[in-house]
Amino acid sequence: MSVTLSVIKADIGGYVGHSSSHPLILEKAEASLKKAKQGGTLIDYHVTRCGDDLQLIMTHNLGEDSEKIHKLAWDTFLECTQVARTLKLHGVGQDLLADSFSGNVKGMGPGVAEMQIEERAAETILIFMADKTASGAWNLPLYKIFADPFNTIGLVIAANMHSGFAFEIHDVKEHTKVILNSPEEIYDMLIFLGAPSRYCVKAVYHRESKSIAAVSSTQRLALIAGRYVGKDDPVCIVRCQGEFPAVGEVLEPFATPHIVEGWMRGSHHGPLMPVAVNQSNPSRFDGPPRVICAGFQLAGGKLIGPRDMFDDPAFDEARRQANEMAYYLRRHGPFEPHRLPLEEMEYTTMPQVMKKLTGRFSKI
């Protein structure tokens, strides 16, 4: 059975500040998608949140980039924005950068990850959602999942993965892309993946079957708006088991919290902390950055789940390490490497400060 899985997210108002989402926002989104399911537009759906980001997880038969599905998401975000405005939530409609829908939410602010697949006999899906970070946050985990045998032993001992995976990498500043193959091109690949502020893994494919293995949102809000309007807070879909890495192999990279950009005012580096959904309320210095994971089995397009995959004491040490790393970085205050380098500060409030000091600099 062919089915499309669409994950579309937006920050339409925070409660309190940037820390979480109000229950009435989720209720409004639930009502909107329930109506769409009853009307036949959706096969199934799940509404959740990561921090202050509203997450719409939808299955349907309309393919990727469907105007009908994207308009459903856009209209849902608008309805939720009205609720946010009534409640006087913080940053109302923050991710909605356009005045009206234009056929597709890409380039309009919301983050999008979609894949059209032939549903397998057992279709295991993990959906990762992050808050207070940028779209390049998935580079390291996706590399470890699909290219690192120290993380994914299946790359070594599973015959159906031994040929490796192909990575589609996007240059989000120049709007170009390249496909590089693992394992033979991993040295070339790491040149780009190691610069996540510019290069992001958009998708991963099984090299023999050509089946899509993972897809992420690569929208960069600052590049769309031309100014800082909030961090991208990306999403990522990963297929598991069979010819793809096992669930445990896909989760394993998050056992070590890696440093990502984002955190307070989108201007700092911090550890990505894996948490259960009810712990995705970044509050310390508006952070540290959080990642949640919802696990599903697909059955005829129905979303069987979710299982809260990081609601597991096995990740307690990762959370402890993330807190320790957060303390260390916070002691740096406004100094790099805690604060982002100047070239990345171009899309924060830094230009306003420089404009204020125009004429104050003189030649040495």
N, C-alpha and C positions, 0 to 999 in steps of 0.2 A: 504494500500500500504506500503510495506517495503522500507525504504530509509535509507541511511547512511549519517550522517552529520559529516564531518571531518573539524576540525580547526587546521591548522598547521602554526606555526609562526617561524620566525628567524630574528635575528639582522644581517643584511648583510652590514651595513654601515650607519653611522649617518650624519645628516645635520642639523645644524652645530655642530660639536662635537657629543655628545650623545643626542642632544635635539629633533631631528625630522627626518622625512624621505623626501628625495628629490622626487618631482613629477615624475621625469623620472623613478625612481625605481618602483613606482606604475603603471606607464604606461607599463613598460616592463612586470610586473606580470600580468596585465590586458590582454595584448596581448597573453601571454602564456596560461592563463586559457580560454580565448575566443576560441583559437584554439582547446583546449581539449574538450570544449563543442560542438563545431562544428563537431568534430570528433566522438562524441558519448561517450567519456569517462566520462564526467560530465553531470549531469542533469542541474545544475545551479552553479553559483559561485558569490562571492563578494570579492573584494580586498579592504583592508583598512590598516590602520596603527595605532599603539599606540606609541607615541613618535618615537623612531628610530627602532621600530620593525615592520616588514612586516607581515601582517596577511592574510592568505589564507583561506577563508570560502567556502567549497565545498559540494555539494550534489551529490550522485551517487548511483548505485545499486551494488557496488562491495564489500560491507561489510567492517568491521573494519580490520585494518592492511593490506589492499590491497597493494600488491607490486606496482601495476600500479599507484595507487593514490599517494603513498609515493614517487615513482620515479618522478611523475609529479611535486610534491612539491619540491623535491630535485633539479631537473633540472631547475625549475623556480628560485629557490634561486641562483643557479650557474649563470644563465643568468643575474639576477639582480646584482650579485656580480661583473660581468664584467662591468656593467654600473657604479656601485659604484667605481670600480677601475679607470675607465676613468675619473670620476668626482673628484677623489682623496678624497672620503668621509672618515670619521673617522671610524676606526675599521672595515675595509673591510673584509667581510666573517667571522665576529667574532664568530657566532654561528655554523659555519660549521666545525666540529671538525674532520671529516674523509676525507681521500683523494679521496675515491670513494664510490658510493652507494652500499649497501650490502643487499638490499631487504626490508629494513625498516628503516625509519629515527630515530626511537627510539634508543637512545644511541649514536646518531651521532651529537647531538647538538640542533636541532630544538625542540620546544615544540609541543606536540600533545594531542588533546582531540577529541575523536570520540565516537559516539553512533549510533547503528543501531536500528531503531524503526519502529513500525507499526504506520503510520501516522493516527492521529485521525481526526474526522470531522472538528475540529478546532485545529490545532497544533501550539501553541504559544511557541516560542523559544527566550530566551535571551542569548546572547553571551558576556561574560565579558572578557576584555583584559587589562592587566596591564603592566606598564613599571616602571623600577627601583625598582623592588621588587622580592621576591622569591616565589616558588610554594606554600609554606605554608600560603600565604596571604589569601587563600580562606577558611581556617579552621573556623575562627570566623563567617564570613558571612554564610557559609553553615550550621553551627550549628544553628545560629539564624533562618535561613529560614526554616529548616526542623525539628528542635527540640525545639525551644523556643516559647511557646504560647504567651509570651509578645510581640513577633515580629509578629508571624503568628497565628492570631486568628482562622484560618481554622483548626488548630490542635485540637481546642476545640469544635467548633460549626459545622464543616463540617463532616458529617458521613463518607464520603469516604476518609478522612485523619486521622480519630480518632485512627486507629490502629498503626500509626507512620511510621517511615522510618528506613531503615537499612543503616549504614555507612560502606563503605569499606575504611579502613585506611591503608596506606602504611608506613612502616619504610624505609625511603629512604637510610639509611646508612647500614642497615643489609639486605635489599632487601627481607623483609617479609611483610605479610599483615594479617589483622584481620578484621572480620565483627562484628560490635556491633550494637545492636538494641536500638532505641529510642521509648518510653521514659524510659523503665526499666533499661537500662544500661548507662544512660547519665553520671552518676558519674564516671564510669570506662572510658567512652569515653573521658571525659574532661581531664583526666590525660594525654592522648596522644595529643588531639587537642590543649591543652595549650602549647605544645612544637613544634611549627610549623617549626622550623629549622630541625627537624628530622622526625616528623610524619605529613603526609599530607592526606587529604580526596581525594581519587581517584574517588570515585563514591558514589552515593546515590540511593537507590532503594525503591519503594513503597512496603511495607511489605505484603500486600494482593495480589496485582496484579503481584508483582515481576518486574514491569516495571521500567526501568531506569529513574531516575528523574534528575540526574545531573552527569557530568563527568568533570574532570579537568586534566590539564597537571601536572605531578609530577616530570618531569625531573629536576635534579640538575646539572647545568653545571659544577660547581666546582668539584663535585664528579666524573663526567665523565672524565673531563680533568686532575684532580689531582692538579689543580691550579686555581687561579682566572682568568676567561676569560670574565667576565660580569655576570650580575644577570640573573635569569631564566626568568623573565618577563612572567608569566604564563597566560594561557587562561582557561576559564571555560564555559561550556554549561549547561543551566538550562531550563528544560521544565516547563511550567506554565499552570495554569487554570485546571479545571476539578478535577482530583484526585491529582493534584499537587498544591502547593501554587499559589495564584494569582500574577499577575505581580507586583502589589504594595507591596505585602508581600516579594517578591524576591528582590526588589530594596531597601526596607526599611533599612536593615543593613548598607547600605552605607551612610545613612543620618547622621551617627556618624562615623567620620574618625578614624579608629583604627590604632594602631601602628604596622608597619611591618618592616622587615629588608630589607636593600637594599641601596637606595639613592646613595650618592657619593662613587664611587669605590666599591660599594656593601658592604660597611663596617660600615653602620650606621643604626639606627632606625629612622623611620619617619612616618608621618601620610599619609594614603592612601586617596588621594583626588579624589572624583568623578567629572569628567569633560566631556564636549562635546568633540567630536573627534578633532575639530579644536583648542581645548585648551590643548590637550595632547602633550605639548611641554615642558617637564621638563627642566628648565634652571637654577633655583636658586639652587646653589650647586648641579647641575645636578638633581634637584628634585623640590619639594618633589615628592614622588612616585605618579603615576596617575593610575586611572582606568576608562575605557570607557565601554559603554554597547550598543550593537547593537541589536535591537529587530526585529524579523521576524515572519511572518506567513508562514508556509509551505503549499503549495498547489500542490500536485502531484510532490513533490520534488523541486518545484520552490520556490526560496527565495523571498517572497513578503516583500519588505523593502529595506534597513533598516530604522528603526526609531532610531534616536540618543536619547537614553532614559535618559541620564543625561543632555541633553540640556533643562533644566527645572529650573526656578527660585526657585522651592521648594528645590533644593540642594545648593542654595547660602549660606545658613547658614553653611552647612557642609564644603563648600570651605573656608568660613571665619574662621571657627574653625581650619581647617587644616593649614591655614596660621599662626594662632596664635600659634598652637602647634609647627609648624616648627620654628618660632622665638624662642620659649622657648628651644627647643632641640638644636638649633644651638649655643646657648650661652654656651653649655657644651663643645663645640669644640672637642678635642680628648679624652675626658673623657666619660666613661660609665655613664648613659645608652645610650647616643647618639651614641657613638661608640659601635660596637658589642662586646660581651664578648670574651675573648682570645680564647676559644675553637672554636668559629666561625671564628676568624681571621686567623685560620690555613690555610684557603683556599684563603686568600688575599695576599698582599705583605709582611705580617708579617714574614713568614719564611725566607725571604731574609735578613730582618733586623737582625733576631736572628743569622743567619749564619755569618753575618758580625761581630757579637760580640762574636763569639765562642772563648772560652779561657779567656774571660774577667770576667766571673763569678767565684767567689771563695767561699769556704765553710765558713759559719759563725762560 
